[in-house]
Amino acid sequence: MSVAIVIGASGGIGTALVDALAARADHVHALSRGSNPSVDVTDEASLAAAAGTISQPVDTVICATGMLHEGDAMPERALKELDGATLARLFAVNTIGPALVLKHFAPLLARDRPATIAVLSARVGSIGDNRTGGWYGYRASKAALNMIVRCAAIELARSRPEARCVGLHPGTVDTGLSRPFKARVPADRLFTPADSAAKLLAVLDGLGTGDSGGCFAWDGQRIVP
């Protein structure tokens, strides 16, 4: 029986991933703050408790959580706009949360067949591709997440040589996260959640074990560190 898990299943991309995976997996665990058990990536105890309820070997785990802005806190455009509490919140959601997902859910991956654990990252987390600056906290938290993914992939390969651990850049998706910025996005580059989910699963389908540790965009392009 094939088993999939989506963490952040109540968000736009998360909901679409649950729907898409339901058509190809025998069972999908849709985990969010509103699920039973309730899961919040900033609450490690909730992650540990949820992972403890899953006994079957898992084929696919996707952490579909992330934060770009919250309340009045918008992406910084200059150093003078940096705020310590906002930076800490961005790292808690975008880096530490997914890292703890890897900690508690990677051990559930099947050992005897190909399996995947993926987290939503972002192209702007690439240090080598940064040409415009700005968005300090979001960029830095996603860059740190990409390093977490790389480290986890190296460790995971020792116990599950057929597993893949990757970051995924979903593009600009018409969800609450990107809504304040979507007016400047060309129509053909603004995806619906369903389109994004289909593209991300197609990317995962095309990856091999040699791709583990990398970050990949919605079109399959590998993003430079």
Disulfide bonds with the S-S distance in Angstrom:
none
